[in-house]
Amino acid sequence: MLSIPREQHSPVLAAALPSAESDAFLSARDRAVATAAEADLRAAILVGRSLLARLPLRSQRTPAQKRAGDTIVHLTADAAWRFFRCHAVSMY
């Protein structure tokens, strides 16, 4: 699993994507983790997917773009994992 220290998330994303958009993704992701609300998780995943769509195909990405894409995938997967762990009893 990708391991990037929290304080490096923004610079990693900003190296390949507009900083305002990457900051919006990080804020949405942090809100989804903090609230464990379905709407917040959905919003964070949608923002993450829109950022991924702005990147070239994985095979055509620069190293900075690959790292940004991997970071987005990792952070959205982590938020989803935390959501499902929080709601496991009520869902199953």
WONORTA-V430634 format. One record per pair of residues at least 12 apart in sequence whose C-alpha atoms are under 10 Angstrom apart, sorted by sequence separation. I is the first residue (numbers start at 0). GAP is how many residues later the second one is. D is the distance in whole Angstrom. If there is no record, write none. Layout:
BEGIN
<<I:GAP:D> <I:GAP:D>>
END
This chain:
BEGIN
<<9:12:7> <10:12:10> <12:12:10> <27:12:7> <28:12:7> <30:12:10> <31:12:7> <57:12:10> <8:13:9> <9:13:7> <12:13:9> <27:13:8> <28:13:10> <30:13:8> <31:13:9> <51:13:9> <54:13:9> <55:13:10> <8:14:9> <27:14:9> <28:14:8> <29:14:8> <54:14:8> <9:15:10> <27:15:7> <28:15:5> <53:15:10> <9:16:7> <27:16:5> <28:16:8> <51:16:9> <52:16:10> <8:17:8> <26:17:8> <27:17:9> <50:17:9> <51:17:6> <24:18:9> <25:18:8> <27:18:10> <28:18:9> <50:18:8> <51:18:9> <24:19:6> <27:19:8> <28:19:9> <23:20:9> <24:20:9> <27:20:9> <48:20:10> <51:20:7> <24:21:9> <25:21:9> <47:21:9> <50:21:8> <51:21:8> <24:22:6> <25:22:9> <23:23:8> <24:23:6> <47:23:10> <48:23:8> <23:24:9> <24:24:10> <47:24:6> <48:24:9> <21:25:9> <24:25:10> <46:25:10> <47:25:8> <20:26:9> <21:26:9> <24:26:8> <20:27:10> <44:27:9> <47:27:9> <48:27:9> <44:28:9> <47:28:7> <20:29:10> <21:29:8> <46:29:10> <20:30:8> <44:30:9> <45:30:10> <43:31:10> <44:31:6> <43:32:7> <44:32:9> <17:33:9> <16:34:8> <41:34:10> <44:34:9> <16:35:9> <40:35:8> <43:35:9> <44:35:9> <43:36:10> <16:37:8> <12:38:10> <15:38:10> <16:38:8> <40:38:7> <41:38:9> <15:39:8> <40:39:7> <40:41:10> <37:42:10> <40:42:8> <28:43:10> <32:43:10> <35:43:9> <31:44:10> <35:44:9> <15:45:10> <29:45:9> <32:45:9> <33:45:9> <37:45:8> <15:46:9> <21:46:9> <25:46:9> <28:46:7> <32:46:6> <35:46:8> <36:46:8> <37:46:10> <15:47:9> <16:47:10> <24:47:9> <28:47:7> <31:47:7> <32:47:8> <35:47:5> <15:48:6> <16:48:8> <30:48:10> <31:48:9> <32:48:10> <33:48:10> <34:48:9> <35:48:9> <14:49:6> <15:49:5> <25:49:9> <28:49:9> <29:49:8> <32:49:7> <33:49:10> <35:49:10> <36:49:10> <37:49:10> <13:50:9> <14:50:8> <15:50:9> <21:50:9> <24:50:10> <25:50:10> <28:50:7> <31:50:9> <32:50:7> <35:50:7> <36:50:10> <12:51:8> <13:51:10> <15:51:9> <16:51:8> <24:51:10> <28:51:10> <31:51:8> <35:51:8> <11:52:7> <12:52:8> <14:52:9> <15:52:6> <16:52:10> <11:53:9> <12:53:10> <14:53:8> <15:53:9> <32:53:10> <11:54:10> <12:54:8> <13:54:8> <11:55:7> <12:55:5> <11:56:6> <12:56:8> <10:57:9> <11:57:9> <12:57:10> <9:58:9> <11:58:10> <12:58:7> <8:59:9> <11:59:8> <12:59:8> <11:60:10> <9:61:10> <8:62:7> <3:63:10> <8:63:9> <1:65:9> <8:66:9> <3:67:8> <1:68:7> <2:68:9> <0:69:10> <1:69:7> <3:70:10> <1:71:9> <2:71:9> <3:71:10> <1:72:7> <0:73:8> <1:73:9>>
END
